[in-house]
Amino acid sequence: MDYVFCIGRTLDYIEENLQETIALETLAEIACFSPFHYHRVFQALVGESVMDYVRKRRLTCAAERLFYSDAKVIDIAMNVGFQYHESFNRAFKKFYGVSPYQYRTANALSGPLRGKAYINKIIVQGGHIMEPMLLTKPKFHFIGYELKTKNIDEQNNKDIPEFWQLYLQEKLYKNIPNPLNCKEELGICTDFLPETGEFSYLIGMEVAEGTPVPEGLVYRSFPEMQYAVFTTPKSDDATFTTSIQSTWNYVFTEWFPQSGYEHAGVLDFELYDERCHGTENKVMDIYIPVNQQTVNA
């Protein structure tokens, strides 16, 4: 499947319908993906979540119209898809730091301007090809700590490292009762709300079903699923984070387009064990639930 073509069709649709309600489910249907898979592929190829992209395109169009036209602010708000004047003012001021009126009177087209995204054709590079292990993981149970975050303006990229730092510095893992393997910790992304970019990030360990939950922790159960498991390339302390990020990027920009699979939703997680301790030859595993694709572009 040509992922660049599929995402490109939705970029065109967004441009033609900025003044209308744009639903992620509609965009996913145009791309011939499930909503969750579309959400993840779009972010990998464009560099931001789809609804964040739509919001920035709308605000950029509004800024251009404020500068180049004498149209009323309320009319501009409606023309770029905002139903209420107040919500438009709040969004515009958060993005540009000034109100729409102040922006217009400044007489300068400036600030963050998000042009339409264009995606270059994916070219699979030669050399090492990362082949995942496909396995079925039975239903499992988890106790740990929960963080609510969102992938808007890269908030999650700030929140999650801070969450891990707190977890390790405060040795919060000691509060998890009777883990099945105390040397394996999971970082789980789940409860995705693609329309808003919100999701839950969990840090903790697998436990037996029904394990009592200490105050302040959460207990979750996840169904049996088939996973594609990617092991990151060996790296040292300085390159470990980059290695993880590049593996995620590889999965969505190179592996998925050729694999015949798509993301099955629900969750994905990173598994950290004794292999990521030390300062050299560090690796970890990324578990991504997959289904066979049933719809072709």
N, C-alpha and C positions, 0 to 999 in steps of 0.2 A: 504494500500500500504506500502511495506517495504522500507522506505526512506533510511535506511542504505545500503541496497542492491542496490538501484537505484543510489545513489551517489557513492558507491563503484565501480560500473561498469564504471563510468566516470573517477574515479581516475586511474583505470587500463588503460583506453584508453589514458589518458594524458601521463602516463609513456611510453606507446608503441609508442607515436607519438610526442615526444618532438621536434623532428627535422622537423616536418611538421607544416603547418598552422593549428592552433586549433581555431575553431569558437565556440562561446558560443552556437549558435543555434544547432550545431552538438552535443555538450555535452547534451543540454536539450533534444534533440530527443532520445539520448541513455538512458537518465534517465526517459523518458516518461513524461516529464513535459513541461509546457510552458517555454519559455526562461526566463521570469521574475521570475516565481515561482522557477525555478531551481536556478537562481542567489541567491535568498533569502534563500532557503533551504541549499544550499552549504555553504553559509557564516555562517548560524546558526550551522551547524554540524561540519564544518572544522575550523571555527574561523577566516576566512579571505575570501575576495572575490575570485571568481574562477580565474579571470585573474591575480590577484596578486599572487595567488598560483602557477599558471603556470609560471609566470615570475621568481619567486623565485626557483622553481624546475629547470628551465633552467639554471639560474645563478649558482646554486649549482653544477649541472652536469658539467658546464664549469670549475668551480673552481677545481673539482676533476680531470678533464682531464688535466688542466694546471699543477697540482701537480704530477699526476701519469704517464703522457705521455710526449713525445717530439713533439707532433703534433703542426703544425703551428696554431697561434692564429686565423687566418681567417678560417681555417678548423674547429676548435673547435666552432667558432661562428656559422658557417653554420650548423654544426651537432646538435646544440641545438636550432635551429629554428630562428636564426637571419639572415636576408637577407643581412644586410650591416655591414661591419666592424666597421664603425663609430658609429652606433646605439648600437652595442654590447659593444664597449669601454665605451660609455657614461653610459649605464645601469650597467655595471660591476663596474665602478668606483663609481657610486652613491651608489651601494649596499655594496661594500667592502671597499671603501675609497681609493683604489689604482687602477692603471691600470692593465689589465691582465698581461702585461709584468712584472710590479713591483711585482705582486702577485706571479708569477712563480719564480722570482729571490729571493724572500724572503725565498723560500724553506720550507714553512710551510703551511699545510692545516689548515686554520683558518678562523675566521670571521663567519658571519651568514650562517649556512648550513641548508637548509630546506629539510628534508627527506620526503619521500612519506607519506602522511597522511593515517592513519588507524582509522576507526570509529568503536567504540564499539556499539553493539546492543542497541537500545533505549529500556530502561525498564521504563515503566510508574510507578511512585511511588504511593503508597497509600496515603490516606489523602485527603486534599482539592483538588478538581478538578475544575478548573476555566472554567465555561461554559459561552460563550459569548452570547450576545443578537444579533440576526440577524434582521437587519432592512434595509429598502430601503430609502436612503437619496436622496431627489430631487436634481436636478441641483442647484449648489450654486455658489455664486460670492464672490470674496475675494480681499481685498486690504491690502498690507503689504510690508514687506522688503524681499529682496531676497539675498541669499548667494549661490555662486557657490563653491562646494567642491567635494571631492571624497573619496571613502572608500579604498584608497590605503595607506598602512602603518598607518592606523588608523587616517588619517588626519581629517576625519569628527568628530571623537571623541574629537578633540581639537578645531576645528573651530566652531562647533555648540554651545557648552557651552559658548564660548567667544561671539558668536553672541547674545545669549539670555542675557548675562550679559550686553552687550552694549545696547540692546533694553530696558531693565528694568532700568538701571542706567540713561540713557539719556531720559527716559520716552517717547520713540518714539511712543508708542501707542496713545499718544495725537494727533499725526498727521494724524491718520486714520479718514476720514470723515464719520460721521453718521453710525457707526457700528450698526448692527441689535441687537447685545447684547454686551454691553461694558464690561460685566463680563466674556465673553468667548473668549479666544485666541487660535489660532490654530498654531501648528508647523507642516508644511506640507513637506513631501519628494516627489518630483516629477521630471519629465524630466530625468528619469534614462537612462544612457548609460552603460549597463552592461559590454560591451567590454572594456571600459576604467575606469569604476568605478566612473564616474562623475555623479553628480545629482544636482538638485537645492533644497535648503532648504528655506522655506518661513515662516516668522512669521508675524501674523496679525489677522484680524478679518473678519467675513462675513459682506457683505454689500448688498445693493439692486442692482439689475442689472442696469448697466449704470452709476453708481456713478462716478463722475469726479475724476480723479487720481491726487493727488498732485505730484509735481516734486520730484523725488528720490524714489518714491514708485512704486509698480507694481500692476496691476489689472489682475486677472485670473478668469476664469470660469471653473468649473469642472462638468462633466455630472452626471446624475442620476445613482446611482449604489447601489448594495446590499453590505452591510458591515457586518462583524462580529465585534462587539464592545466588547472589553475586559476592565473591570474596574480593576485597580491595587489593590492589597491588601492594607489595611490601614497601614500607616507607619508614622514615625515622620520625622523631618528634616534630621536627620542623615542617615536614611535608605530610603528616598524617591527615590533618583536616582537609588539605587540598586534595589528597588521594580519595577521600570519601566523597567530596563534592564532585570530583571529576567522574567518579564511578556512577553517581546518580545521573549526571549529564549524559554519560555514555548509554545508560539504560534507555532513556527516553528519546535520544536523538539518533542512536545507531542500532541498538538491539531490538527494541520494539518494532520499528518499521520493517524489519526483515524477519521477525520471529513468527508471525501468524497469531500472536497472543495480544491481549490487551489487559490493562490493569483491572482487577476484579473488584476494586473498591474495598470498603469496610476499614482496612488498616494497612499500613506497612510498618516495618520495624527494622531497627539495627540491633545486632547482637554483639555485645562486647564481652570477651572472655580473656583467659590468660594470654592469648596470642597478641593482645594489644597492650600488654604491660611491657615494661622495659623501654629502651630508647631506640632500638633498631629492629628492622624486620617486623614492624607492627602491621597487623591486618585485622579486619573485622568483617562481618557478614551483613549484607542487606537482604532482607526477605520482602519480596513483592508478590502479593497474591495475583494469580493470572487465570484468565479464561481464554479459550480459543476464540478468535474473532469469527463472528458469524455473518458480518455485513462487509461487503467490499465496496470501495469507492467506485 
